[in-house]
Amino acid sequence: MTIRLVLAGCGNMGYAMLSGWLKSGKLAPAAVFAVEPNADLRKRVEALGCGSSADAGGIPADAAPDLVVIAVKPQVIRDVTAAYKRFGDGRTTFVSIAAGTPVATFEEILGNRAPIIRCMPNTPAAIGKGMMVVFSNRLVSDDAKRFVADLLSASGEVADIDDESLMDAVTAVSGSGPAYVFHFIEALTVAAEKAGLPTRTARLLAMQTVYGAASLAAESGEEPGVLRQQVTSPNGTTAAALAVLMGGERLTNLLTEAVAAARLRSIELGK
């Protein structure tokens, strides 16, 4: 079978996305070739039925993949990407999931004929519940955009932007956002313990409440504000709590400040 996709890097995110593509049937194992220097990580990929090698030199000489997916850490992006320059003739689309690395960096390395898509995923992509946001340079064809969006949909929701500078805001909201939610669960657990609940029960209540509320928000079709109002009886317990969280727009202001800080840091790291 013809190799359709070369995956450069099979760490946690690369492997999770690959697993989703194969399980969903969007790609056949024989259509994927992975490049990963770590022998243990290569074995995981080979167990899925994909070909692999320790470096780009092991890619079959006659390979002409539709996609090369770069899934390595930003600090090694230049060295890794340079090894794939032979695919930069315009026939292969490059997809990067390296945080903070602009399209211009890949254009500099691969030349001015390479179609390039920059993708910002987040960690829930590992269980098919992620948020992937993509930006494409002008050379990416509509067919390639559809193919990539279809692949990424195996890992969660997909959105596209036409202004790459917005990637810093994307990073601050959905890229870093899971950590904010994890901390909210931690904080709600502590609050539950201080209210007298045993630790195990406090943790379960906090986690399941966040999970259930997010699922309801995603599946009900209602706006979050409407769902909030449905839970809030006048002068009831929920109203008393929301008076603390919403008074002076306290929580909104705190999250706005947090996102702004993350966005500024993303801009700094991208320079």
ABEGO torsion letter per residue (X at the ends): XBBABBBBEABAAAAAAAAAAAAAGABBAAABBBBBABAAAAAAAAAAGBBBBABAAABBAABBBABBBBBBBAAAAAAAAAAAAAAAAGABBBBBABBGBBAAAAAAAAEAABBBBBBBBBAAAAAGABBBBBBBBAABBAAAAAAAAAAAAAAEBBBBBABAAAAAAAAAAAAAAAAAAAAAAAAAAAAAAAAGBBAAAAAAAAAAAAAAAAAAAAAAGBBAAAAAAAABBBGBAAAAAAAAAABGGAAAAAAAAAAAAAAAAAAAAAX
